[in-house]
Amino acid sequence: TGKPFFVVSSFSHRWLFGWEGCRFYGWAGFFFGCGSLFTMTVVSLDRYFKICHLRYGTWLKRHHALLCLAFVWLLAAFWATMPLVGWGSYAPEPFGTSCTLDWWLAQASVSGQSFVMSILFFCLILPTGIIVFSYIKIIFKVKSSAKEISHFDARIKNCHNLEMKLTKVAMLICAGFLIAWIPYAVVSAFGQPDSVPIPVSVIPTLLAKSAAMYNPIIYQVINRQKSSSCFKVLKKHRHLRKSR
C-alpha cells in the first residue's frame, strides 16, 4: 500500500504527500507489519499443535481459523491506531522519503517510552518468542518420532510428509520476516538520533521493506516440481500464441 508513495518521494528526494499522507503511510506500514507477524505467530502455533499434539487437528475447524485471523488483524489495527490517538506518533524517516513511528521523539517522554517498550514486547519479542518456541519443539518432536513414523502405512506417511512440508514453508517464511525486520527494530528503538548516519539508516529500512519479496522465492524453492510445471504451461501458452 505504501510502496508507490515511497518510490515517488525517493525520485524527488523528499516526502511529497504532506502530513496526513505521512500518517497514513506510517499507519499502513505498521498495521501490515504487525498483522503479518501476528499471522505468522498463529501459523507457528498451529504447526506446533498439529505436529506435537495430534488431537488438536481433529477439532480445529474453518471458523476457528477465521476467528484467529479476525483477532490478529484487529490487534494489529489497535497497535497501529494508537499513535493516531496520542500514544506515540508517526513522522518522516531520517532520510526523508518515507514515514514510520516517531521512535526518537518518543524517547523524550514517559508516554512515548511506554509506547515503544509496549510495542517492542507485544509486537516483536512476544511473537518472536512464540515462533522460536514452536519450531524448536517441532524439531525435537520430529527427531524423536522419526522411528515411529517408519512403521506407519503409506497414507499416514504421506499425510505426515505434507504436514512437514507446510511446516518447512512456514518456518522459512517466519525466518525471512524476522531477519528482515529485527535489524530495523533494533536500530529504530535503541539508536540515538545522531548515532546512526542517515545513509546507513536507509539499509535496515530497505531490508525491512524487502520482507514481502521473500515468500514467492520460498514457495519457488520448496515447490520446485509445481513451479517447473507452471513454467511449462506458460511456455506452451506462449508457443500457441506465437503459432497463431
Disulfide bonds with the S-S distance in Angstrom:
Cys22-Cys99 2.05
